[in-house]
Amino acid sequence: KGKTTCWMYFSQKWCNSKGGYGTGWHASYGSFDDWADEHGITAVQACCGCGALSKVGISPLPPAPGAERIDILAEMSFL
């Protein structure tokens, strides 16, 4: 399968911040496990936009009062 990045998962809405499938993920894509890297790491384990931080007990900082939440994801080629 082709190389994918965290940014692709986030921008295409392939995952959600709780580690589940996003609205952009289609059943024909298979599962996240089908797209794991050579070490078996999936987007859910590696990408903050896919809930990776919550899996290790780290919560993102809350947004400043009155500001929209902005998710900044480093583009990371892991798959």
C-alpha positions in Angstrom: 0.0 0.0 0.0 1.1 3.5 -0.6 2.9 5.7 2.0 0.4 7.7 4.1 1.0 10.4 6.7 -0.7 11.7 9.8 -1.7 14.8 7.9 -3.5 12.6 5.3 -5.4 10.8 8.0 -6.4 14.1 9.6 -7.2 16.2 6.5 -9.1 13.4 4.8 -11.0 12.6 8.0 -9.9 9.0 7.8 -9.8 8.9 11.7 -11.2 10.9 14.6 -9.6 12.2 17.7 -10.9 9.4 19.8 -9.1 6.7 17.8 -12.0 5.6 15.6 -12.7 5.8 12.0 -13.6 9.2 10.6 -16.3 10.2 8.2 -13.8 10.0 5.3 -12.9 6.4 5.9 -14.6 3.9 3.5 -15.2 0.3 4.3 -13.4 -0.6 1.1 -10.1 0.7 2.7 -10.2 -2.2 5.2 -9.0 -1.5 8.7 -6.3 0.7 10.2 -4.4 -2.5 10.8 -4.4 -3.1 7.0 -2.4 0.2 6.7 0.1 -0.4 9.5 3.7 0.2 8.9 6.4 -2.5 8.7 6.5 -2.5 12.6 2.7 -2.9 12.9 2.2 0.8 14.0 -1.2 2.2 12.9 -2.3 5.8 12.6 -4.3 5.4 15.9 -1.0 4.6 17.7 1.1 7.2 15.9 -1.0 10.3 15.1 -2.3 12.8 17.6 -5.2 13.6 15.3 -6.2 10.0 15.5 -6.2 9.9 19.3 -2.6 8.8 19.8 -2.0 11.2 22.7 -5.1 9.9 24.6 -3.8 6.3 24.3 -0.8 7.2 26.5 -2.7 9.4 28.9 -1.7 12.8 27.6 -4.4 15.3 27.0 -3.9 18.2 24.6 -4.0 21.7 26.1 -7.4 23.3 26.1 -7.9 26.2 23.7 -7.5 29.8 24.9 -10.7 31.3 26.1 -12.7 32.5 23.1 -10.4 30.9 20.6 -11.2 28.1 18.3 -9.4 24.9 18.9 -6.6 24.5 16.4 -5.0 21.1 15.9 -1.5 21.3 14.7 -0.2 18.0 13.4 3.4 17.4 12.3 3.5 15.6 9.0 4.9 12.2 9.9 5.6 9.5 7.4 5.1 6.4 9.3 3.2 4.2 6.9 
